[in-house]
């Protein structure tokens, strides 16, 4: 008996998420088909022009928008940003630097600082525990 390995496929939404692009902005043939793991790897290794263009200019999905603005996805929602934005729109937001964006960036900075503090505390505790054992 020989084992037959089936091809792993994913929905276009999953593939778009993995590629970091907004599904609704992708070509129709991408949105309507399924994407195999091999096809996804090929898109990542040698992105076609449409993918390069989407990554460069958008519209970008919320996780990418949040990352480019330095805020959380929840912070985007609190700021009233619920749709995909283009690179140009993101740059305009950065230039305008509205109050909500300043506040969300500060919140995000605090969250990161706290995460570092906790990680350092855990490492310190692990070291003390290791010292006790030896």
PyMOL commands that set and color helices and strands:
alter all, ss='L'
color gray80, all
select helices_A, chain A and resi 12-19+23-25+28-32+37-45+49-57+62-69+73-78+87-96+99-133
alter helices_A, ss='H'
color red, helices_A
select strands_A, chain A and resi 9-11+34-36
alter strands_A, ss='S'
color yellow, strands_A
deselect
rebuild
show_as cartoon
